[in-house]
Amino acid sequence: MSASLKPFNTFGIQAKASQIVIAETIQQLKEAWSETVAKNIPALILGEGSNILFLEDYSGTVIINRISGIEVTEQDDAWYLHVGAGENWHRLVEYTLQQGMPGLENLALIPGCAGSSPIQNIGAYGVELKSVCHYVDCVDLLSGEMHRLTNSQCQFGYRDSIFKHAYQDHYAIVAVGLRLAKVWQPVLTYGDLTGLEAEKVTPLEVFNAVCHMRSTKLPDPRINGNAGSFFKNPVVAAEQAEALLATFATLPHYPQADGSVKLAAGWLIDRCQLKGYQVGGAGVHQQQALVLVNVNNASSQDIVDLAHHVRQCVGKKFNVWLEPEVRFIGAKGEVSAVETIA
């Protein structure tokens, strides 16, 4: 028996799993995982499938994490939120603003669940999850023990965390703790936000500007399947950035605290004139080159071949080699995305 994964991945890829289980409690999640492992078949835990590409049918059980609930504790300096891993991220952002608790507005319209947000250390328009994450609760599926990791223990990096490494294989995130400071500081360093006045702007105005930017530049996965930004913005040494800027003066670049420089992957792809380029049913989005879309019943191989072509074009023109932000899932679990498209 097999079940379709098409409703559970925003790319809309036609893949199947041996079984799909919806888990609404920690106990259901643990039981589903234990039963699967006892049969000696793979188990994969998913939120909304907004950052994955199924390369083929999955030969095990996919467990959909739908643990819900939002609890708020107010203190003098901040609001503290305990959020179930299965809560939709954008609805959480809307909820906090409706309750007068700003701080997440730059992260509006990022697809996926709250429980997925620490894995990637999601970020947009100058804000990353790590700036508001207080803790992450996860369960060790082998022992059944609960672990609470503090912000520093999560080892957040650019689109990276401990949940992609030491805590990847048999741990499941069940809740995320957020701290939203009562002294609100707008972050207006990217895109249309730079035109807003820091002294006058409200959290809702920032939220609306972010929603406008994302909805006008990014495709709706319900219409054209996609996983948001397909590639990470590359981070290069200062010397390489200087050399690139000497030739490409308009290259957007963002100096990092460690002296390295983050570049805009979408700009690099655009300068290779790849907007609208297609391989099979997969294409580079017309408005935002960083997004690969399922234009017409794309296969996973179409998307892999397109990603390979984009990486080669950017690498040959700029000597900058892009890495996927999207996680690649093979028949038995996650595989190296870089090696797959190299």
C-alpha positions, 0 to 999 in steps of 0.5 A, spaced: 500 500 500 502 507 498 500 514 499 501 520 495 505 525 498 503 530 493 499 534 498 504 534 503 510 538 499 509 545 496 513 543 490 507 538 488 511 533 486 508 526 484 511 522 490 509 516 494 510 513 501 509 507 504 504 510 509 502 517 512 501 518 519 498 525 522 500 526 529 497 531 533 500 529 540 507 528 542 505 521 544 502 519 537 508 522 534 513 517 538 508 511 537 508 512 529 516 513 529 517 507 534 512 502 530 515 504 523 522 503 526 520 496 529 518 494 522 525 496 520 523 501 515 525 508 514 521 514 518 521 521 516 517 527 520 514 533 516 511 539 517 508 542 511 513 540 506 515 547 504 522 546 504 523 539 501 524 536 494 522 528 494 527 525 489 523 519 488 518 515 492 519 514 500 520 507 502 517 508 509 512 512 513 512 519 513 509 522 519 506 529 519 507 533 525 500 537 527 502 538 534 498 545 536 497 550 541 500 557 543 501 559 550 503 566 552 506 568 558 507 576 559 513 579 563 516 586 564 521 586 559 518 581 554 512 576 551 514 569 552 511 564 547 510 556 547 508 554 540 506 547 538 511 545 532 505 544 528 502 551 528 502 554 521 508 559 521 504 565 518 498 564 522 503 565 528 506 571 525 499 574 524 496 572 531 502 575 535 501 582 531 493 581 533 495 581 540 500 587 540 506 583 540 511 585 535 517 582 533 516 577 527 513 581 522 519 581 517 518 573 517 511 574 515 509 569 509 514 564 510 511 558 508 511 552 513 510 550 520 513 553 527 517 546 528 521 547 522 523 554 523 529 552 527 531 547 523 533 552 517 534 558 522 529 561 517 530 568 515 528 574 511 529 582 510 534 582 515 531 578 521 533 571 523 529 566 527 535 566 532 534 573 534 527 571 537 528 564 539 528 562 546 528 555 546 526 549 542 523 543 545 524 536 542 523 529 543 529 523 543 525 518 539 529 512 541 529 514 549 522 518 549 526 523 553 524 530 552 530 535 551 530 543 551 535 546 547 537 554 549 538 558 543 546 557 544 545 550 544 541 550 537 548 552 534 544 557 529 548 559 523 546 561 516 540 557 514 543 552 519 542 549 526 544 543 530 537 540 528 541 539 521 547 535 524 547 532 531 540 532 532 537 530 525 536 523 525 532 521 531 529 527 534 523 531 533 521 538 534 515 538 538 515 546 540 518 552 539 519 558 545 519 565 542 521 571 546 518 578 543 521 584 547 517 589 549 521 595 546 520 594 539 526 596 534 524 595 527 529 592 522 528 596 515 535 594 512 532 590 506 528 591 500 522 596 500 523 597 508 528 601 507 523 607 504 520 606 511 521 611 517 524 608 523 521 613 528 514 613 525 513 606 522 508 601 526 509 593 526 503 592 522 506 597 516 512 593 516 508 586 516 504 589 510 510 591 506 513 584 507 507 581 505 506 585 499 514 584 497 513 577 498 506 576 494 508 580 488 515 577 487 514 570 490 509 565 486 504 562 490 505 554 491 498 553 491 498 555 483 506 554 481 509 549 486 515 551 489 519 551 495 521 558 496 528 560 495 531 554 492 538 556 493 542 559 499 545 566 499 552 565 498 557 567 503 564 569 501 571 571 503 572 579 503 577 578 498 573 575 493 567 580 494 572 586 493 574 582 486 567 581 484 565 588 486 570 591 482 567 588 476 560 588 478 559 594 481 551 593 483 552 586 486 548 587 492 552 585 498 552 584 506 558 584 510 557 579 516 560 580 523 566 575 522 568 579 516 565 575 510 560 578 505 553 575 504 551 576 496 544 575 493 544 569 490 537 571 486 542 577 483 547 572 481 542 568 477 538 574 474 545 576 471 546 569 468 539 571 464 536 565 467 529 568 469 524 564 465 529 558 463 526 551 463 528 544 463 522 539 462 516 542 467 521 546 471 523 553 471 526 559 474 521 564 476 520 570 472 520 575 477 524 572 483 530 568 480 532 565 486 525 561 486 525 554 482 517 553 480 513 547 478 511 550 471 507 544 468 507 537 472 515 537 473 518 531 475 524 531 481 529 530 476 527 536 472 528 540 478 535 537 479 537 538 472 535 545 472 538 547 479 544 543 476 544 548 470 543 554 474 549 552 479 553 551 473 552 558 470 553 562 476 559 558 478 562 559 471 560 567 470 562 569 478 566 563 481 561 562 486 558 556 487 551 556 490 548 551 495 541 549 495 537 551 501 532 546 500 533 539 503 533 533 498 529 527 500 531 520 497 528 513 498 530 512 505 531 519 507 535 526 506 541 526 501 546 531 500 543 536 495 550 539 493 552 532 491 545 531 487 546 537 483 553 538 482 
